[in-house]
């Protein structure tokens, strides 16, 4: 049985927006998460999809225009792909062994390797810019906290120790900071800390906020927020100032990530009555569906090329 994150009010909103059959498809049961973008040329977009079966997420990749959609994982319960800064590796979480663990694979899906072997749930990895570390969330202390480890899975170290859950880490492009979501204080707000866990400080203060993702310059963070009673995509400066709504429609828009060029944002939307991957400019213009599949497509992450 897969352990789940405390869903709080997010589940209530999700149930109101998605048919019961689609809720059952969310077998991982967790809050969304996505890492930041590393600079480079725009490569493939990795994403989660249930197109192989309603009770199983797989990791797929596609061209930025939505063409050449390809299954990379070919296993059970694979979510939250995160490209390395050189675009050659993908870290992801998988329940293929009966428990959520962190895995890595080559960008083409080969050499899938288990990195964590803990009875607790380890999820949502994010590579450091130099590729030597991975940040992730773990429930190994009976509460979700942010950890880092070596890229081969050794040397795990806990960074957060708050009794509220800390989830969704994303490493900044310069390697100096990690942005994350914490339920401490006002609940489900976006926080940032130094990469060693020091100087933890809050960036948002209203609504429920998830999926923080750095721009490749490190100057912006894009995220999803329920502050307007509907999940929309927002951007802000990396210090939390100038929080700006980029999408504005009655359906949920979530899980944003910048392109490596910084000019585009990929995100998940339910605006067509089904979860699909969309793309728009970094200012919110030209919002375009790029998956158009009856399955549940979610959590995009953009590959940098050099």
C-alpha positions in Angstrom: 0.0 0.0 0.0 1.4 3.4 -1.0 1.6 6.0 1.8 0.1 9.3 0.9 0.8 12.9 1.9 -1.8 14.7 4.2 -4.2 16.0 1.5 -6.0 18.6 3.6 -8.3 20.9 1.6 -6.5 20.1 -1.6 -8.5 16.9 -1.9 -11.8 18.6 -1.5 -11.0 21.0 -4.3 -9.8 18.1 -6.5 -12.9 16.0 -6.0 -15.1 19.0 -6.9 -13.2 19.4 -10.2 -12.5 15.9 -11.4 -14.8 13.0 -12.0 -14.6 10.1 -9.5 -13.0 7.9 -12.1 -10.1 10.3 -12.5 -9.6 10.7 -8.8 -9.2 6.9 -8.6 -6.5 7.2 -11.3 -4.4 9.3 -9.0 -2.9 6.2 -7.5 0.0 8.0 -5.8 -2.5 10.2 -3.9 0.1 13.0 -3.3 0.3 16.7 -3.7 1.8 17.8 -7.0 5.4 18.7 -7.2 7.9 19.8 -9.7 11.5 20.9 -9.8 12.9 24.1 -11.3 14.3 24.6 -14.8 18.1 24.6 -15.5 19.3 26.9 -18.3 20.0 25.7 -21.8 18.1 25.0 -25.0 14.6 23.6 -24.9 14.7 19.8 -25.0 11.9 17.2 -24.4 9.2 17.6 -21.9 8.8 14.7 -19.4 5.4 14.2 -17.8 3.3 11.6 -15.9 0.4 9.8 -17.7 -2.1 7.1 -17.0 -2.5 6.3 -20.7 -1.1 2.8 -20.1 -4.0 2.1 -17.6 -6.1 4.1 -15.3 -4.5 2.7 -12.2 -0.9 3.2 -13.2 1.2 6.3 -13.8 4.1 6.1 -16.3 6.7 8.7 -17.2 6.5 9.8 -20.8 8.5 12.3 -22.8 7.6 14.4 -25.9 8.8 17.2 -28.1 7.8 20.7 -26.9 5.1 20.8 -29.6 3.6 17.6 -28.2 4.8 15.2 -30.9 6.7 11.9 -30.3 5.1 11.0 -27.0 7.1 8.1 -25.7 6.8 5.9 -22.6 10.2 6.0 -20.7 9.5 4.0 -17.5 7.6 0.9 -18.5 6.8 -0.1 -14.9 4.3 0.6 -12.1 3.6 3.8 -10.3 6.2 6.2 -11.7 5.8 9.9 -11.2 7.5 13.3 -11.0 10.4 13.2 -13.5 13.2 15.7 -12.8 15.9 16.3 -15.4 19.5 16.9 -14.4 21.1 20.1 -15.4 22.9 18.5 -18.3 19.7 16.9 -19.5 21.2 13.4 -19.5 19.5 12.0 -16.4 16.0 11.8 -15.0 15.3 11.3 -11.3 11.8 10.1 -10.4 9.8 8.4 -7.7 8.5 4.9 -8.3 6.3 2.4 -6.3 7.4 -0.6 -8.4 8.8 -2.3 -5.4 5.7 -1.7 -3.3 6.9 1.5 -1.7 7.7 5.0 -3.0 11.4 5.2 -3.6 13.7 7.5 -5.6 15.1 6.1 -8.9 17.2 7.5 -11.7 17.4 6.7 -15.4 19.0 8.0 -18.6 16.9 10.6 -20.4 15.9 7.9 -22.9 14.6 5.6 -20.2 17.5 3.2 -20.0 19.5 2.2 -17.0 16.8 2.6 -14.4 18.4 2.4 -11.0 16.9 2.4 -7.5 18.6 5.0 -5.2 16.7 4.8 -1.9 15.8 1.7 0.0 13.8 2.9 3.0 10.5 1.5 4.3 9.2 5.1 4.5 7.9 7.0 1.4 10.6 8.9 -0.5 9.3 11.1 -3.3 9.7 14.1 -5.6 13.4 14.3 -6.3 15.3 17.4 -7.6 18.9 17.3 -9.0 21.4 19.9 -7.8 22.9 22.0 -10.7 26.2 20.1 -10.5 24.4 16.7 -10.6 26.1 15.5 -7.5 23.1 15.8 -5.1 19.4 15.1 -5.1 16.9 16.8 -2.9 13.7 14.9 -2.1 10.9 14.6 0.5 10.8 11.6 2.9 8.4 10.3 5.5 11.2 8.3 7.2 10.8 10.4 10.4 7.0 9.8 10.5 6.5 13.2 8.9 7.4 14.5 5.5 10.6 16.5 5.6 13.2 17.7 3.0 16.3 15.6 2.6 19.3 15.7 0.3 21.6 12.8 -0.7 24.4 12.0 -3.1 23.2 11.3 -6.6 24.0 7.6 -6.1 21.6 7.4 -3.1 24.2 7.5 -0.3 24.7 10.0 2.5 21.0 11.1 3.0 20.8 14.2 5.3 17.7 15.8 6.7 17.4 19.6 6.1 14.0 20.5 7.7 12.9 19.5 11.2 9.5 21.3 11.6 6.6 19.2 13.0 4.5 20.4 10.0 5.1 18.6 6.8 7.7 20.0 4.4 7.4 18.8 0.8 8.1 19.6 -2.9 11.8 20.6 -2.9 13.3 22.3 -6.0 17.0 23.2 -6.3 17.8 26.7 -7.5 19.9 26.9 -10.8 22.9 28.4 -8.9 22.8 25.6 -6.3 22.6 28.0 -3.4 18.9 27.6 -2.4 16.1 25.1 -2.2 12.5 26.2 -2.5 9.8 24.0 -0.9 6.3 23.9 0.5 5.6 23.8 4.2 2.4 23.5 6.2 3.9 25.4 9.2 2.3 28.7 10.3 -0.4 29.5 7.7 -0.3 26.1 6.0 0.8 25.1 2.6 2.9 28.1 1.8 6.1 28.4 -0.3 9.3 28.7 1.6 13.0 28.9 0.6 16.2 28.0 2.4 19.9 27.8 1.8 21.0 24.5 0.3 22.4 23.4 3.7 19.0 23.9 5.4 19.7 27.2 7.1 17.8 30.5 6.8 14.3 29.1 6.2 11.9 31.8 5.3 8.4 32.1 3.9 7.6 33.6 0.5 3.8 33.3 0.2 1.1 34.0 2.8 -2.4 33.4 1.2 -4.2 30.5 -0.2 -2.7 27.0 -0.6 0.4 27.2 -2.7 2.2 24.3 -4.4 4.6 23.3 -7.1 7.4 26.0 -6.8 9.7 25.9 -9.9 12.6 28.2 -10.5 13.2 30.1 -13.7 16.6 29.2 -15.4 17.9 32.6 -14.4 17.0 32.0 -10.7 15.2 35.3 -10.6 11.6 34.0 -10.8 9.6 31.3 -9.2 6.4 29.9 -10.8 3.8 28.1 -8.7 0.1 27.2 -8.4 -2.1 28.8 -5.8 -5.7 28.5 -4.7 -5.9 32.1 -3.3 -8.7 33.0 -5.8 -10.7 29.8 -4.8 -9.4 28.1 -7.9 -5.9 26.8 -8.7 -4.1 29.1 -11.1 -0.5 29.6 -12.2 1.3 32.5 -10.6 4.9 33.9 -10.8 6.9 35.9 -8.3 10.3 37.2 -7.8 12.6 34.8 -6.0 12.3 36.9 -2.9 8.5 36.6 -2.9 7.7 40.0 -4.3 5.5 40.8 -7.3 3.2 37.8 -7.2 1.3 37.8 -10.5 -1.5 35.6 -11.8 -0.7 34.1 -15.2 -3.8 32.0 -15.9 -7.4 32.9 -15.2 -10.1 30.4 -16.0 -12.6 28.3 -14.1 -10.7 25.0 -14.4 -7.6 24.0 -12.4 -4.2 25.0 -13.7 -1.3 23.5 -11.7 2.2 22.0 -11.8 4.0 24.7 -13.8 7.7 24.6 -14.9 9.8 27.0 -16.9 11.5 26.0 -20.2 15.3 26.1 -20.1 15.2 29.2 -22.3 13.0 30.9 -19.7 10.6 32.0 -22.4 7.9 29.4 -21.9 6.0 27.6 -19.1 4.6 24.1 -19.3 1.7 23.3 -16.9 -1.2 20.9 -16.3 -4.8 22.1 -16.9 -8.3 20.6 -16.5 -9.9 23.3 -18.7 -11.0 20.7 -21.4 -12.6 18.4 -18.9 -9.5 16.2 -18.7 -6.0 16.7 -17.3 -3.7 17.7 -20.1 -0.3 19.4 -20.5 -0.4 22.9 -21.8 2.3 25.4 -22.8 2.3 29.2 -22.6 4.7 32.1 -22.8 6.3 33.2 -19.5 3.9 36.1 -19.3 0.9 33.8 -19.6 0.0 34.3 -23.3 -0.6 31.8 -26.1 -1.9 29.0 -23.8 -1.9 25.8 -25.9 -2.8 22.2 -25.3 0.1 19.9 -26.3 -1.1 16.4 -25.2 -4.8 16.0 -26.1 -5.1 12.5 -24.7 -8.1 10.9 -22.9 -5.7 9.7 -20.1 -4.6 11.8 -17.1 -1.5 13.8 -18.1 0.3 15.7 -15.3 3.5 17.1 -13.9 5.6 18.4 -16.8 9.4 18.9 -16.5 11.5 20.4 -19.3 14.8 19.0 -20.4 17.8 21.4 -20.8 20.1 20.8 -23.8 23.7 22.2 -24.1 
